[in-house]
Amino acid sequence: MENSNSLRTDQALNPTGAGVLDKVVRDVSAALEQRNHDALISAIEGLHPADTADLLEQLPADDRKQFVELSGDGLSADVLTELEEGVRDDVVDALDDSFLAEVVCDLDTDDAVYLLEDLQEERKKEVLDAIPIGDRVAIERSLECPDCSAGRMMQRDFVATPAFWTVGEAIDMMRSRDDLPDDFYEIIVVDANYHPVGTIGLARIMGAKRPVTLDSLMHRDFRSFSSGQTQEDVAYTFKQYHLVSAPVIDEHGRLVGVITIDDALEALDEEAGEDLLRLGGVGDEDLSDTVAETAKQRLPWLAVNLFTAILASIIIAQFDWVIEQIVALAVLMTIVASMGGNAGTQTLTVAVRALATKDLTRTNAWRIISREGMVGLINGLFFAAVMGLATWWWYDDAILGTVLGLAMILNMLVAALAGILVPIGLEKVGADPALASAVFVTTVTDIVGFFAFLGLAALILL
């Protein structure tokens, strides 16, 4: 029979979904309520740091603070680096400076920067002052780089060698060092000025004879990043060229750090999630945000939507005399606007994603615009026939069905074109297409939909 303790650990290490983690959350909540340190440590024992971070994110803010106080040294550095920003700030605020300094010393530079970057300047200085000079200088230099840049993402621990070294010398050097990075995949070959000139995968080194020179093994067509490049550029390059690591250089071309695949994947996930949230007009919101924070982030875009709704209402008001005479228009006009809005959102989602992945470029823009226009026209014709016939049957009025069909064709064509042209235009003027496109596209489809339907009704039916 399988030991129950080993089963508990296996489940914790490999949670099968919300059910297992929910049980851990309940156990942790009970331990916190009883202020039982041993029960808390037992509940989280064996959990992967990422799962412990998920657990913390599910707890209320007050329980997180109590979790930190009660767990003591049971809270590992790896857990802190897995937390989303809002929860990270809550947890870091609950740590004392000396413990935070110890945690930072155990982390790679990029993870240390993640924990310290949003601290108040006074506290940040106190924590940095408690860190050994070598680690402190590396972290301070990374903190000087722009937010969401390659300089913030990179590790400053790496292995670099000159090109004239042999494989044997490189291996002996790595074996003699006690400060190798925890995880690295390549050796970076540098020249006399410490400029990277090539990279060599560890597998290639281990498969070569000791007398072979690194110059004969290195790849010269490697990709590198400047410390000021955006994490969006980094994520795209790693995805596009299937990189596992890449050197980072300063303004003089000297090697200052390395970005590895785990950090690039995290940036890629963050950028994709950010675009998705912004398309919905909710900014950088997290589930851990308070009611006040969430309301504050959503309110501006709701206000913008209110303004656009007023514009649409003004258009309707211009045709109130038409609606008074043909009441059926009030029932049907929302169908035109709604179908146009949905069609525009479909095109917009594809366009924003294509711009983010750099698949939509100046070279193929007009081809994609033409394609989306044709798709909008075809869909418009199809649904115009469906709703035109339905309206004819419903109201026994073929002309009313024709008006509805014509308005739907026009609005779905305009919606498709707006869904592609608006994000392209916003990107050209330097705005974030994901953040502002939805508002503009919805405004266009509402105004065109109402104006086309009511205007055609006034022109044809009266």
Secondary structure, 3 states (H helix, E strand, C coil): CCCHHHHHHHHHHCCCCHHHHHHHHHHHHHHHHHCCHHHHHHHHCCCCHHHHHHHHHHCCHHHHHHHHHHHHHHCCHHHHHHCCHHHHHHHHHHCCHHHHHHHHHCCCHHHHHHHHCCCCHHHHHHHHHCCCHHHHHHHHHHHCCCCCEHHHHCECCCCEEECCCEHHHHHHHHHHCCCCCCCCCEEEEECCCCCEEEEEEHHHHHCCCCCCEHHHCCECCCCCEECCCEHHHHHHHHHHHCCCEEEEECCCCCEEEEEEHHHHHHHHHHHHHHHHHHHCCCCCCCCCCCHHHHHHHHHHHHHHHHHHHHHHHHHHHCCHHHHHHCCHHHHHHHHHHHHHHHHHHHHHHHHHHHHHCCCCCCCCHHHHHHHHHHHHHHHHHHHHHHHHHHHHHHHCCHHHHHHHHHHHHHHHHHHHHHHHHHHHHHHHCCCCHHHHHHHHHHHHHHHHHHHHHHHHHHHHHC
